[in-house]
Amino acid sequence: MESSQDKSLPATGRKLQKTRDDGQTSRSRDLGHLAVLGVGSLLVMMGGPTLMHHLRIAISKQLSFDASTVLVPQLMVERLLEMAMVGVMGCVIFATVINVASIIATLASGGWIYSFKPIMPKFSRINPIAGLGNVFSKQQMVTALKNVVLTLILATVGWFHIKTGIVDLSSLPALGGAAALAKVGDWIVSGMIMLLVVVFVVAVIDVPLQKVLFLQRLKMSHQEVKQEHKESEGSPELKGKIRQKQREIAQRASVSAVPRADFVVTNPTHYSVALCYDEKTMSAPQVIAMGADLVALKIREVAKAHDIPVLESPMLARALYAHAEIDQSIPSTLYTAVAQVLAYVYRLQAAMRGEAPAPGELTQPHVPPELDPHTKRAAAAKP
């Protein structure tokens, strides 16, 4: 037997939205690493020569001074500030671009989430037992294994690059200064490209992997799904009580419509249902008032006060009360039974006008037993 706590069901849309509202989503750290390393390397390769050019000019100015310059300390401070500004501006530009790239990569992997909940104090976060559970969770184990594999791959690629380039590096002393620096630069750039390719491949794998792990962590049990359904849709018991209360209110209010009825059928004491029929505007007879106990008694009193026929038909009254709705047509399964009563009412009205003889007692119409609540309860009570 499956336990109700086995979390085998995928997370519902409501839980996913609640998780996002709490500031949680799938994020790929490797995609952020790729953005930082890739954009950083690109900046170094593209902006490095320009930065070095400005630094060389600034250093040459710093090293060009005479005795009169030395005697003015303020001038030396200004030169130092000018030199520092060049370095600071380079660092600020580099850091700004790197941070923008990191933010874009983070948004690309999980989207924008606006929530203060992750930074709100929560004492359960300092629970050592819960902390151990997070350390040894499936996601942490997969992350640790992935980092070990990535380290081994990067170390292998780096060792292979050094091994293949050691012969060329050994010939650098024979080259001139500019040529040697250019060759070292090319060797470093080629190594960075190889490492970035590895990080790119890992990031491509890590983005869907983190999404799968995130959805796996949010899986729900059957009991959780049922509870969420109750919270979102409302408890069936509570909804039933609300509908019952609404029906009772509508029944009490419907008493005022009894004077428009053609006839009333009763149980004879517990239920009363008032019906009317206009062949010009209605496709079938409609229930305009009904009620039980005190409301049923009030319907009978109003009907008698307005000379509306009140007929005893217990099974029909119970079936109409159970299956019909106020201001709605009667169920099609009761057309025949209601038509028999309506025909009797027409004969009765004709007799009262002196146009026909009295019809006698009402012959009880046939009502399908499955529509009568009392018949169904009696059948269910039998062993």
Secondary structure, 3 states (H helix, E strand, C coil): CCCCCCCCECCCHHHHHHHHHCCCCCCCHHHHHHHHHHHHHHHHHHHHHHHHHHHHHHHHHHCCCCHHHHCCHHHHHHHHHHHHHHHHHHHHHHHHHHHHHHHHHHHHHHCCCCCCHHHCCCHHHHCHHHHHHHHCCHHHHHHHHHHHHHHHHHHHHHHHHHHHHHHHHHCHHHCCHHHHHHHHHHHHHHHHHHHHHHHHHHHHHHHHHHHHHHHHHCCECHHHHHHHHHHHHCCHHHHHHHHHHHHHHHHHHHHHHHHHCCEEEECCCCEEEEEECCCCCCCCCEEEEEEECHHHHHHHHHHHHCCCCEEECHHHHHHHHHHCCCCEECCHHHHHHHHHHHHHHHHHHHHHCCCCCCCCCCCCCCCCHHHCHHHHHHHHHCC
